[in-house]
Amino acid sequence: MLHKTLSLSDAAVKFSDDGAATFSGYASVFGGVDSYGDTIIRGAYDYTLRTHGKPKMFVNHDSMGLPIGKWAVVNKTITAYLCRANSRPAWLAQTRRAPR
């Protein structure tokens, strides 16, 4: 099994006063070769997004687990699909609390 990680220095997470987290990033960058040797062409997911809506959000893409949030926006740009999400995962919310 291949595990991927994202350094928190590469991510920006913003929290609202009620503890909700909002974050954004690029998904399926066009024209590059991913870790599985696949190349995603611009528009590859247009039909699926149009007919089935936005996908569910899971920790580490584990679709057997519970969804941790929902995609608020999925926009196709020149570079990739730009996604913005709203989430309330307990593990993420705890990271915003500074030790006392």
Backbone as a printed PyTorch tensor [residue, N CA C, xyz], in Angstrom:
tensor([[[  0.8430,  -1.1610,   0.0000],
         [  0.0000,   0.0000,   0.0000],
         [  0.8950,   1.2330,   0.0000]],

        [[  0.5740,   2.1760,  -0.8410],
         [  1.3120,   3.4260,  -0.9340],
         [  0.6520,   4.4750,  -0.0660]],

        [[  1.4180,   5.1290,   0.7860],
         [  0.9010,   6.1960,   1.6320],
         [  1.4890,   7.5130,   1.1630]],

        [[  0.6640,   8.5280,   1.0410],
         [  1.1070,   9.8510,   0.6500],
         [  0.9180,  10.7860,   1.8300]],

        [[  1.7900,  11.7590,   1.9340],
         [  1.6700,  12.7310,   3.0040],
         [  1.7360,  14.1350,   2.4330]],

        [[  1.2250,  15.0650,   3.1760],
         [  1.2660,  16.4760,   2.8250],
         [  1.8520,  17.2140,   4.0100]],

        [[  2.9500,  17.8780,   3.7880],
         [  3.5530,  18.6630,   4.8500],
         [  2.6200,  19.8060,   5.2140]],

        [[  2.4320,  20.0510,   6.4840],
         [  1.5630,  21.1450,   6.8960],
         [  2.1190,  22.4960,   6.4740]],

        [[  3.4250,  22.5580,   6.1520],
         [  3.9810,  23.8100,   5.6480],
         [  3.4840,  24.0950,   4.2320]],

        [[  2.9390,  23.0720,   3.5610],
         [  2.3900,  23.2340,   2.2150],
         [  0.8900,  23.4810,   2.2230]],

        [[  0.2940,  23.5780,   3.3970],
         [ -1.1580,  23.7110,   3.5010],
         [ -1.5170,  24.9350,   4.3300]],

        [[ -2.6660,  25.4840,   4.0230],
         [ -3.2010,  26.5870,   4.8160],
         [ -4.6050,  26.1990,   5.2510]],

        [[ -4.8370,  26.1910,   6.5330],
         [ -6.1520,  25.8490,   7.0740],
         [ -6.6300,  27.0380,   7.8900]],

        [[ -7.8400,  27.4860,   7.6250],
         [ -8.4220,  28.6040,   8.3630],
         [ -9.6060,  28.0890,   9.1570]],

        [[ -9.7400,  28.5650,  10.3880],
         [-10.8250,  28.1400,  11.2510],
         [-11.7480,  29.3130,  11.5420]],

        [[-13.0400,  29.0450,  11.5570],
         [-14.0020,  30.0670,  11.9450],
         [-14.1670,  30.0200,  13.4620]],

        [[-14.8940,  30.9490,  14.0050],
         [-15.1000,  30.9940,  15.4490],
         [-15.8250,  29.7630,  15.9810]],

        [[-16.5950,  29.0920,  15.1220],
         [-17.3290,  27.9050,  15.5870],
         [-16.5420,  26.6210,  15.3890]],

        [[-15.2640,  26.7030,  14.9830],
         [-14.4170,  25.5200,  14.8680],
         [-14.3780,  24.8820,  13.4970]],

        [[-15.1470,  25.3930,  12.5490],
         [-15.1240,  24.8160,  11.2020],
         [-13.8210,  25.2050,  10.5080]],

        [[-13.2950,  24.2910,   9.7190],
         [-12.0580,  24.5350,   8.9700],
         [-12.3930,  24.6890,   7.4950]],

        [[-11.7250,  25.6260,   6.8480],
         [-11.8710,  25.8100,   5.4090],
         [-10.4820,  25.7250,   4.8000]],

        [[-10.3360,  24.9290,   3.7440],
         [ -9.0530,  24.8390,   3.0820],
         [ -9.2730,  24.6440,   1.5940]],

        [[ -8.2350,  24.9230,   0.8200],
         [ -8.3480,  24.7840,  -0.6280],
         [ -7.0410,  24.2780,  -1.2000]],

        [[ -7.1380,  23.7560,  -2.4120],
         [ -5.9500,  23.2660,  -3.0940],
         [ -6.3120,  22.7120,  -4.4560]],

        [[ -5.2890,  22.3860,  -5.2150],
         [ -5.4930,  21.8220,  -6.5460],
         [ -5.6180,  20.3130,  -6.4680]],

        [[ -6.5610,  19.7740,  -7.2150],
         [ -6.7380,  18.3290,  -7.3320],
         [ -6.5610,  17.9510,  -8.7970]],

        [[ -5.9580,  16.8400,  -9.0590],
         [ -5.7900,  16.3400, -10.4250],
         [ -5.1900,  17.3920, -11.3590]],

        [[ -3.9560,  17.7330, -11.1150],
         [ -3.2490,  18.7100, -11.9480],
         [ -3.1430,  18.1690, -13.3710]],

        [[ -3.4410,  19.0150, -14.3310],
         [ -3.4860,  18.5950, -15.7340],
         [ -2.0910,  18.4830, -16.3410]],

        [[ -1.9060,  17.4480, -17.1670],
         [ -0.7070,  17.3160, -17.9790],
         [  0.4890,  16.6770, -17.3140]],

        [[  0.5000,  16.5640, -16.0200],
         [  1.6260,  15.9360, -15.3330],
         [  1.4190,  14.4360, -15.2210]],

        [[  2.4200,  13.7400, -14.7500],
         [  2.3230,  12.3030, -14.5120],
         [  2.2770,  12.0990, -13.0070]],

        [[  1.2190,  11.4160, -12.5140],
         [  1.0970,  11.2180, -11.0720],
         [  1.9040,  10.0060, -10.6120]],

        [[  1.8180,   9.6940,  -9.3320],
         [  2.6080,   8.6030,  -8.7480],
         [  2.2270,   7.2260,  -9.2910]],

        [[  1.0910,   7.1240,  -9.9650],
         [  0.6710,   5.8520, -10.5630],
         [  0.9720,   5.8000, -12.0580]],

        [[  1.5900,   6.8700, -12.5960],
         [  1.9170,   6.9140, -14.0150],
         [  0.7790,   7.4340, -14.8870]],

        [[ -0.2790,   7.9490, -14.2750],
         [ -1.4260,   8.4700, -15.0190],
         [ -1.2400,   9.9520, -15.3360]],

        [[ -1.7840,  10.3740, -16.4790],
         [ -1.8040,  11.7770, -16.8630],
         [ -3.2570,  12.2080, -16.9620]],

        [[ -3.6120,  13.2700, -16.2770],
         [ -4.9790,  13.7870, -16.2840],
         [ -5.0670,  14.9140, -17.3070]],

        [[ -6.0000,  14.7820, -18.2560],
         [ -6.1770,  15.8380, -19.2560],
         [ -7.2530,  16.8130, -18.7780]],

        [[ -7.1440,  18.0470, -19.2380],
         [ -8.1040,  19.0860, -18.8460],
         [ -9.5170,  18.6420, -19.2310]],

        [[-10.4320,  18.6920, -18.2910],
         [-11.8080,  18.2990, -18.5410],
         [-12.1080,  16.8300, -18.2640]],

        [[-11.1350,  16.0920, -17.7680],
         [-11.3010,  14.6480, -17.5650],
         [-12.4810,  14.3050, -16.6560]],

        [[-12.7750,  15.1490, -15.6740],
         [-13.8410,  14.8480, -14.7150],
         [-15.0940,  15.6880, -14.9220]],

        [[-15.1560,  16.4530, -15.9930],
         [-16.3070,  17.3320, -16.2190],
         [-17.6360,  16.5750, -16.2220]],

        [[-17.7140,  15.4920, -16.9690],
         [-18.9680,  14.7470, -17.0720],
         [-19.3780,  14.1890, -15.7060]],

        [[-18.4240,  13.5890, -15.0020],
         [-18.7260,  13.0020, -13.6930],
         [-19.1840,  14.0650, -12.7050]],

        [[-18.5020,  15.2060, -12.6670],
         [-18.9080,  16.2820, -11.7580],
         [-20.2840,  16.8240, -12.1220]],

        [[-20.5490,  16.9150, -13.4090],
         [-21.8440,  17.4500, -13.8630],
         [-22.9870,  16.4860, -13.5470]],

        [[-22.7700,  15.1960, -13.7060],
         [-23.8590,  14.2340, -13.5140],
         [-23.9760,  13.6960, -12.0820]],

        [[-22.8630,  13.6560, -11.3450],
         [-22.8880,  13.0700,  -9.9990],
         [-22.5830,  14.0620,  -8.8870]],

        [[-22.2150,  15.2790,  -9.2560],
         [-21.8950,  16.2780,  -8.2360],
         [-20.5000,  16.0960,  -7.6700]],

        [[-20.2420,  16.8240,  -6.6150],
         [-18.9230,  16.8090,  -5.9930],
         [-18.7080,  15.5070,  -5.2240]],

        [[-17.4790,  14.9860,  -5.2350],
         [-17.2170,  13.7470,  -4.4970],
         [-17.2090,  13.9790,  -2.9900]],

        [[-17.3440,  12.9000,  -2.2330],
         [-17.2460,  12.9860,  -0.7730],
         [-15.7770,  13.1530,  -0.3910]],

        [[-15.5330,  13.7250,   0.7740],
         [-14.1820,  13.9610,   1.2490],
         [-13.8610,  12.9660,   2.3610]],

        [[-12.7400,  12.2580,   2.1930],
         [-12.3010,  11.2660,   3.1640],
         [-10.8560,  11.5360,   3.5680]],

        [[-10.4650,  11.1220,   4.7600],
         [ -9.0680,  11.1890,   5.1680],
         [ -8.2920,  10.1980,   4.3120]],

        [[ -7.2380,  10.6430,   3.6840],
         [ -6.3620,   9.8040,   2.8540],
         [ -7.1170,   9.0240,   1.7830]],

        [[ -8.1860,   9.5720,   1.2680],
         [ -8.9810,   8.9520,   0.2030],
         [ -9.5790,   7.6060,   0.6150]],

        [[ -9.7110,   7.3480,   1.9080],
         [-10.2380,   6.0710,   2.4040],
         [-11.7600,   6.0810,   2.3320]],

        [[-12.3030,   5.6370,   1.2070],
         [-13.7540,   5.6810,   1.0040],
         [-14.5110,   4.6800,   1.8700]],

        [[-13.8040,   3.8370,   2.5970],
         [-14.4640,   2.9170,   3.5220],
         [-14.7130,   3.6030,   4.8690]],

        [[-14.0730,   4.7510,   5.0930],
         [-14.2570,   5.4970,   6.3360],
         [-15.4200,   6.4640,   6.2240]],

        [[-15.6300,   7.2130,   7.2750],
         [-16.6990,   8.2060,   7.2760],
         [-16.2160,   9.4800,   6.5880]],

        [[-17.0840,  10.1310,   5.8340],
         [-16.7040,  11.4170,   5.2410],
         [-16.3760,  12.4240,   6.3420]],

        [[-15.3460,  13.2600,   6.0990],
         [-14.9220,  14.2310,   7.1150],
         [-15.3590,  15.6490,   6.7880]],

        [[-15.9610,  15.8530,   5.6480],
         [-16.3810,  17.1880,   5.2700],
         [-17.0150,  17.1740,   3.8960]],

        [[-17.1980,  18.3610,   3.3470],
         [-17.7790,  18.4150,   2.0120],
         [-17.0580,  19.4580,   1.1770]],

        [[-16.9930,  19.2060,  -0.1040],
         [-16.3910,  20.1530,  -1.0310],
         [-17.3960,  21.2590,  -1.2760]],

        [[-17.0040,  22.4750,  -0.9870],
         [-17.8860,  23.6180,  -1.2010],
         [-17.8240,  24.0770,  -2.6520]],

        [[-16.6190,  24.0140,  -3.2300],
         [-16.4060,  24.5090,  -4.5880],
         [-15.4240,  23.5910,  -5.3030]],

        [[-15.7300,  23.2460,  -6.5540],
         [-14.7860,  22.5570,  -7.4370],
         [-14.8310,  23.3080,  -8.7630]],

        [[-13.7440,  24.0270,  -9.0600],
         [-13.6710,  24.8180, -10.2900],
         [-12.5360,  24.3290, -11.1690]],

        [[-12.8010,  24.2240, -12.4500],
         [-11.7510,  23.8630, -13.3940],
         [-10.9910,  25.1360, -13.7650]],

        [[ -9.6670,  25.1030, -13.6120],
         [ -8.8180,  26.2230, -14.0020],
         [ -7.9230,  25.7640, -15.1490]],

        [[ -7.0300,  26.5990, -15.5670],
         [ -6.0630,  26.2200, -16.6050],
         [ -5.1460,  25.1090, -16.1000]],

        [[ -4.8200,  25.1390, -14.8130],
         [ -3.8530,  24.2240, -14.2100],
         [ -4.4420,  22.8990, -13.7370]],

        [[ -5.6080,  22.9740, -13.0970],
         [ -6.1750,  21.7940, -12.4330],
         [ -7.5810,  22.1160, -11.9660]],

        [[ -8.1770,  21.1720, -11.2570],
         [ -9.4370,  21.4430, -10.5670],
         [ -9.0710,  22.0730,  -9.2260]],

        [[ -9.5300,  23.2850,  -8.9830],
         [ -9.2840,  23.9780,  -7.7290],
         [-10.4640,  23.6900,  -6.8090]],

        [[-10.1790,  23.1240,  -5.6520],
         [-11.2230,  22.7060,  -4.7190],
         [-11.1100,  23.4900,  -3.4170]],

        [[-12.2660,  23.8490,  -2.8660],
         [-12.3310,  24.4680,  -1.5480],
         [-13.2750,  23.6190,  -0.7110]],

        [[-12.8820,  23.3640,   0.5190],
         [-13.6560,  22.4620,   1.3590],
         [-13.9740,  23.0820,   2.7080]],

        [[-15.0490,  22.6000,   3.2930],
         [-15.4300,  22.9400,   4.6610],
         [-15.4270,  21.6330,   5.4390]],

        [[-14.8180,  21.6440,   6.6060],
         [-14.6900,  20.4110,   7.3710],
         [-14.7120,  20.7030,   8.8570]],

        [[-15.0840,  19.7100,   9.6350],
         [-15.0690,  19.8140,  11.0920],
         [-14.4110,  18.5900,  11.7230]],

        [[-13.3740,  18.0530,  11.1250],
         [-12.7910,  16.8490,  11.7370],
         [-12.1490,  17.1770,  13.0720]],

        [[-12.3870,  16.3530,  14.0730],
         [-11.8480,  16.5970,  15.4100],
         [-10.3260,  16.6500,  15.3820]],

        [[ -9.6940,  15.7800,  14.5950],
         [ -8.2350,  15.7630,  14.5600],
         [ -7.6740,  17.0570,  13.9890]],

        [[ -8.3910,  17.7180,  13.0750],
         [ -7.9160,  18.9620,  12.4930],
         [ -8.2270,  20.1340,  13.4180]],

        [[ -9.3870,  20.1180,  14.0310],
         [ -9.7670,  21.1860,  14.9360],
         [ -8.8250,  21.2640,  16.1370]],

        [[ -8.3370,  20.1240,  16.6000],
         [ -7.4280,  20.1090,  17.7510],
         [ -6.1040,  20.7740,  17.4240]],

        [[ -5.6780,  20.7880,  16.1810],
         [ -4.3850,  21.3540,  15.8260],
         [ -4.3880,  22.8680,  15.9510]],

        [[ -5.5320,  23.4860,  16.0180],
         [ -5.5710,  24.9470,  16.1100],
         [ -5.4410,  25.4460,  17.5350]],

        [[ -5.5820,  24.5710,  18.5060],
         [ -5.5170,  24.9780,  19.9090],
         [ -4.0740,  25.0190,  20.3700]],

        [[ -3.6420,  26.1490,  20.8300],
         [ -2.2820,  26.2850,  21.3570],
         [ -2.2270,  25.7190,  22.7660]],

        [[ -1.1100,  25.0780,  23.1240],
         [ -0.9950,  24.5700,  24.4870],
         [ -0.9890,  25.7160,  25.4950]],

        [[ -1.5320,  25.4740,  26.6580],
         [ -1.6060,  26.5080,  27.7130],
         [ -0.4820,  26.3780,  28.6850]]])
